Amino acid sequence: MFNLAENQKVHAVRILAILSTLSMMLYAPELWISTKDFPVIPLFDWIPIPTSPFDTILAGLFFVSQVVYIFKPKRWLGWLVLSLYVFLSLVDQNRLQPYFYQSALTIFAIVLFKEKASSKKVLYTVMLIFLATYFWSGIQKLNGIFYEEWMGALLKHFGFIPEALLKAFTYAVPWLEAIIGIFLLFNKTRKLGVIGIVSMHSIIIVMLLYLGYGFNVIPWNVQNILSVLILFWVFKTNSFNELFTYALNFQKTIIIVFTFVLPLSNMFGYWDHLLSFSFFTSKLDYYYIQIDDSLKDKLPEGAKKFYRSNESMTVIYLNEWAGEINKVLLYPQPRVAKKVEQYVRSFADESTIENPTKLVVYNK
């Protein structure tokens, strides 16, 4: 099944990326429109936000263009899909979720090359995305907050296992994940790395089904299982660095920048967490907004139903609000949370106190 020609592998991974995105769009349709009970957060204030019915038309065009791109793998169609995703993400940063971003990056790696380009060049470039995904996801977990949060979760759900074993597993997780990414570089360890990746995603799927939440990431996990099997199971190289050095040109360098250089800059605060493969690392900030009584009655009804009480204060948890409407968590960057606070504060009038809201990070 996985002993495909190089061009067939590229097409298969492209189709998996599209199917994953399409399934998530069906699961979270309101994420892709602007007229809803959660604010749209553009990257720049000057970006025009499409209103109804144009927001629905754009979302529909994005969906349909992907369907057509499955059956007609023309380069211009790939650029259309990618351009629509970039524009829609500029309109609302909450669309920069890891499953959408990874699929878009995969399509980007394909359309960068001309249609007559060597399939091997394209294939090696796409492989770098998956190699980076697991390497950086492991490295990003090397932080004290991850150990604390992960250990707490394991004790909560698996308290019947000796604590010493849970602690050893917790400290091993970041290294294991980074190592299985590195294993993809070497012929002798590649299948072991693939088995580790498939096992990890399979466990995640079973756990999500058992816990009854997080269904939005199941298509992404399935996509990665199949993509890694297709790309790496029977793959052989002449040297461990061949994925990086083979046919190194301008197009491939661009992907290396997105998969290795920019994620490295995240360590110094220069690139977003999710765009640096910082997945389930416990580094991300979660927010709530405290709302003064003078503002409580002024917010739209769609926001009021998310009022919660916290130490006698009225608050809105942004992940709960975003998760209910968009079916995805708030994009975890401070600038996005501050924009949501500005939206809430915009309903204040002259009779409201000077600071009617307060943005709070509650998970640190």
N, C-alpha and C positions, 0 to 999 in steps of 0.2 A: 504493500500500500504506500510506503514512504520512499520507495526507490523510484522517484520520479525524475524526469529530465529537469534541467535547471530552469527553463522557462515555465514548465508546469508548476514547479515549486513557487515561483514568483506569483503566478496567477492564483494558485491555491491560497497563499498567505494574503494576497490582496482581497480575495473574495471573503475570507474569514474576517478580515478587518472591517469590511463593509457590512457583513451580516451582523457582526457584534454591534456596530454603531446603529444599524437599523432597528435591531431588537431593543436597544436602550432608548431610542427615540420613541418607539411604541410604548415602552414602559413609562417614560417621563415626557409626555408630549408638551406639557406646559412650560418645561424648561426652554423650549424653542420659540415661544411667543412672548410678546412684550406686554400684552394686556392681561394681567393676572394680579393676584393679591400678594405678590412679593416684588420688591423693587428690582428693576433691571439695573445692573451696575456696569456701565461702559468703562473701558480702560482709560479713555480720554473724554473730557466733558464735551468736546466739540463734535464727537461722533454722533450722527443723527440716529435716533432710536425709532425704528419703524413702528407705526401705529396700525391698528386694525383697518382694513384687512391685509395690509402689506406685510405685516409680521407673519401672518399665516401663509401668505403666498411664498415668502422667502423660505420658511420652514418646509413647505411642501416641495419647493423647487430643490432644496437640499436633499430631501428624502428621495424624490423621484430620480434626480441625477445620479444618486448612488445606485439605485436599482438598475438604471440603464447601464451604468459603468460596470456592473457585474457581467452583463452579456456582451457589451461592446467596450473592450479595454483600450479605448483610444486615449492617447496622451492628453488631448485637449479636454476630454471628459474628466480625466483625473485632475487636471488643473482647475476645472470648474468646481468639482467637489471640494477641492482643497481651498479655493478662493472663497467659496460660500462658508466653509467652516471657519476660516480666519475672520471673515467679516462678522459672522454671527457671534464669534467669541470676543471680538472687539466690542460688540454691542453689549454683551453680557458675559463677564468673566467667569460666571458660575458654570459656563459651558466648557471650561478648560478642565474638566474632570479627567483623571488618568486614563480611563478606558477610551474616551474620545480622542484624547491627545495622542496616545500611542498608535491608534488606528490612523490618525491624520499624519503622523510622522512616518508611518509605514508607506502610505500612499505618496507622501512627499519624496521618500527615498526612491520610489519607482518612477515617478513622473519627471524627476530631475534629469534622468537620462533620456536620450532620444529613443524612439521606438525601434530603431535599427541597432541600438547599442547591444553589446554582448550581454547575454542573460547572466553570465557568470559575474560580471561587474555589478549588475543590479542585485543579484542574489547575495553576494558578499556584503554589500552595503546595507541591505535589509537585515541581515544577520546581526550587524552591529547594534541595532536597536534592541534586540532581545538580549544580547550579551550585556548591554548597559543596564537594562531593566533590572536584572537580578544582581549584578555587581553593586550598583548604587543603592538598590533597595536594602541590601545587607549592610553596606557601609553607613547608610543614614540611620540605621538602628543602633549604632554604637554610641549610645547616650544613656545617662543615668535615668532619665524619665522613662525611656522604653523599658528598662529592666524593672523599674518599680511598677509601672502600669501592667506590663505583661505578667509579672509574678502575681499581682493582685487578681488578674483575670483567671489565671490558672488555678489559684487557690480557691476561687469562687466556684468554678465549674468542675474542677478535678481534685477536690480536697481529699479524696480517698487515696491519692498517690502520695508517697512519702515526699515531704517538703524538700529534702535534699536533692531528689531527682528533678523536681520541678525547677529548683533554682539552677541546677546544672544545665538543664535544657534551655532555660531563659537566657543564660549567658552565652550559650552556644548558638542560638538562633541567628544573630547577625553574621557571625563568621560562616555558618553553614550556608546561608543564602548567598553571601558574597562568593564563597568558594564554588558553589555549583555554577555560578556565572563564569568563573575563571575556568572551571572544568570544560566548558564548551570550546575552549581554545585548543585543547590537546586531543589527539586521536585516541590515546590510551584511556583518557578519563571522560571523553565526550558522552558516551552512553550513560555513564554513572551520573553525570550532570543532568542529562535529560530525564533519567529516572527520578532524580531528586526533585526536579521542577514539576514533573507530572504528579508525583506523590504530594508535593506541597499544595498544588492547586486542587487536587482531588480532596485532600483533607479540608481545605478551606470551603469547598462546595458542600461537603457533608456537614461541617460545623454550622454553616449559614442555614442550611435546611433544618438542622437540629434546633438551632437557636430561634429560628423563625423571623429573621430580619437580614438585611443586606442583600436581598435578592437582586438588586440592581447590578451587582458586580459578578454575578454568576456567568452571564454571557462572556464577560471579559476573561474569566478564569478558563472557560471552555475554549475560547479563542487561543489563549496562550498555550494550553495543553496541546492542541492540534497543530498550532504553528511551530512550536518547538520540535515536535515529533517530525513534522514534514521537513523542516530546515536542517536539523542536526542529527537525526538518528543514524543515517547511513553516510553522513558527510565525512570526507577525509581531506586533510590538508598536508602540504609538504613541510610546513613549519608552523610553530605555534602563533606567529605574528602575521600569518598570511592574510587573515581577515582584514587586517589594517593596511598592509602594504601592497596587496595585489591591486594593480591598476589604480593606484592612488592618483586621483585627479581632483579638479575643482569641485565636482559634484560630490564625490565621496568625502572630501574635506569638510564640506558644509554639514553633512550628517555627523561626522566625527565631532564637530563643534557642538551640535545639538545634543549628542549623546554622551560626550565625555568632558568637553571643555566647560560648557555652561553649567552642567551639574556640579562640577568641581567648584565653580564660582559661587554656588549656593552655600558652600561652607563659609563663605565670607560675606554672605548676605546680598549677593548680586543677582540671584536668579530665583524664581519661585520654587517652593518646596515640591509641589506636585509635578512640575515640569522637570524636576531633578530626580524623579523616581523615588521620592520620599513617601513611601506607602506604608501605612500602619506603623509608623515609627514613634508615635506619642510625642513628637516634637511640635506638632501643629497646635495652634491656639484655638480654643473654643470660647465663644463669646455669649454674653447676654447683655441686654440693654436695660438699665434701670429707668423707670418712667415715673416722673413726678405726678402727683395727683392732679395738678393743674392741666396736665396734658392727656390724662387717661381717656377722657370722654371725647377727645378730638380726633383720635386715630380712626381710620376706616374700620368697618365691622370685620373685614377679613383679617385684620391684624389683632383686633381685640380678643378674638377667640383663642389667641395664643398667650394671653396674660397668665402669668403664674405668680405665686407669692414666694418671696425669698427674704427671710428675716424682716418681715412686715413691709417689705418693699414690693412694688409691682414690677415684674421683669418679663422680658420676652427672650427666650433662648433662641438664638439665630439658627442653630442647626435644626431645631424642631420646626421652626417656621419655614425655613427653606426646604427641609426634608418633606414636609407635608405638601407643599405647593409644587416645588420643582422635582421632587422625588430624588434629589441629590443633596448632599450636605453643602453648606456654604463654602465657597472657595476660600481656603484657609490662609488668606493674606490680610494683614492689618488694614491695608488700604480699602479692601472690600468691606470689612466690618465697619469701618469709619463711614463709608458711603451709605451703608444701611442706617447707621445712626443719624446721619444728616437727613436722610429721607424721613425718618420718624420725627426728627426735630422740626422738619419743615411744616408740620401741622400746628406748631405753636403759634400763638398770636401775642399781641402786646400785653395781654393780661396774664401771660404765663411767666413764671420766674425766669431769671437770666439763664440758668443751666437746667433745663427740664429733663435732660437725659444724661446718663453716664454709661460709657462702654466699659465692660468688665471682662477680663480673661478669667474664667472660672476653673480651668483645669490645671493651673500651675500654682 
